[in-house]
């Protein structure tokens, strides 16, 4: 599943809003919205990634939903893997970039 799908699943499981996650994660509501709507994704291991994991975990504690922080991290990490990348499109786009930049 995509990162946005996993994130939306956690919001459903926790019965919380994007605003709740924004507050707990210490990230802007706009950024959370972009993550939820598949407009952006955090980099694996980035500060934003860990803030999302921490926010989900804190909400799970508040809502008395048993979630493991390591499992949350693993699920979101897997959703950001390269398996969803279409390498043919990537190569085409990369070659176009190189030609445009005259590299």
C-alpha positions as CSV (number, residue, x, y, z in Angstrom):
1,X,0.0,0.0,0.0
2,X,1.0,3.6,-0.5
3,X,2.1,5.8,2.4
4,X,-1.1,7.9,2.1
5,X,-3.3,4.7,2.3
6,X,-1.4,3.5,5.4
7,X,-1.7,6.9,7.0
8,X,-5.4,7.1,6.3
9,X,-5.8,3.5,7.8
10,X,-4.1,4.6,11.0
11,X,-6.5,7.6,11.3
12,X,-9.5,5.2,10.9
13,X,-8.1,2.7,13.4
14,X,-7.4,5.4,15.9
15,X,-10.7,7.2,15.2
16,X,-8.9,10.5,14.9
17,X,-8.6,13.4,12.5
18,X,-5.8,14.9,10.5
19,X,-5.9,17.8,12.8
20,X,-5.3,15.5,15.8
21,X,-2.3,13.9,14.0
22,X,-1.0,17.4,13.1
23,X,-1.0,18.5,16.8
24,X,0.5,15.3,18.1
25,X,3.2,15.1,15.4
26,X,4.0,18.8,15.6
27,X,3.6,19.2,11.9
28,X,1.4,21.6,10.0
29,X,-2.1,20.6,9.0
30,X,-1.2,21.4,5.4
31,X,1.7,19.0,5.4
32,X,-0.5,16.2,7.0
33,X,-3.1,16.9,4.3
34,X,-0.5,16.5,1.6
35,X,0.6,13.2,3.1
36,X,-3.0,11.9,3.4
37,X,-3.8,12.9,-0.2
38,X,-0.7,11.4,-1.7
39,X,0.7,14.8,-2.8
40,X,3.9,14.3,-0.7
41,X,5.7,11.6,1.3
42,X,8.4,12.0,3.9
43,X,11.8,10.5,3.4
44,X,12.4,7.2,5.2
45,X,14.3,8.0,8.4
46,X,13.7,11.8,8.2
47,X,12.6,14.0,11.0
48,X,9.1,14.2,9.5
49,X,8.8,10.5,9.2
50,X,9.6,10.0,12.9
51,X,7.3,12.8,13.9
52,X,4.4,11.0,12.1
53,X,5.3,7.7,13.8
54,X,5.5,9.4,17.2
55,X,2.2,11.2,16.6
56,X,0.4,8.0,15.7
57,X,1.9,6.2,18.6
58,X,0.9,9.0,21.1
59,X,-2.7,9.1,19.7
60,X,-2.9,5.3,20.1
61,X,-1.9,5.7,23.8
62,X,-4.5,8.5,24.3
63,X,-7.2,6.4,22.6
64,X,-6.2,3.2,24.4
65,X,-5.5,1.4,21.1
66,X,-2.7,-1.1,21.3
67,X,-0.2,-0.2,18.7
68,X,3.5,-0.9,18.8
69,X,5.8,2.0,17.8
70,X,8.2,-0.3,15.9
71,X,5.4,-1.9,14.0
72,X,4.0,1.6,13.0
73,X,7.5,2.5,11.8
74,X,7.9,-0.7,9.8
75,X,4.5,-0.4,8.1
76,X,5.1,3.2,7.1
77,X,8.7,2.4,6.1
78,X,7.5,-0.4,3.8
79,X,4.9,1.8,2.2
80,X,7.7,4.2,1.2
81,X,9.8,1.4,-0.5
82,X,10.8,1.6,-4.1
83,X,8.5,-1.2,-5.1
84,X,5.8,1.4,-6.2
85,X,8.2,3.2,-8.6
86,X,7.7,2.6,-12.3
87,X,11.3,2.4,-13.4
88,X,10.5,2.9,-17.1
89,X,8.8,6.2,-16.2
90,X,11.7,7.1,-14.0
91,X,14.3,6.4,-16.7
92,X,12.3,8.4,-19.2
93,X,11.9,11.4,-16.9
94,X,15.5,11.2,-15.8
95,X,16.8,11.2,-19.4
96,X,14.5,14.1,-20.2
97,X,16.0,16.0,-17.2
98,X,19.5,15.3,-18.3
99,X,18.7,16.5,-21.9
100,X,17.0,19.7,-20.6
101,X,19.9,20.5,-18.3
102,X,22.4,19.6,-21.0
103,X,24.4,17.3,-18.7
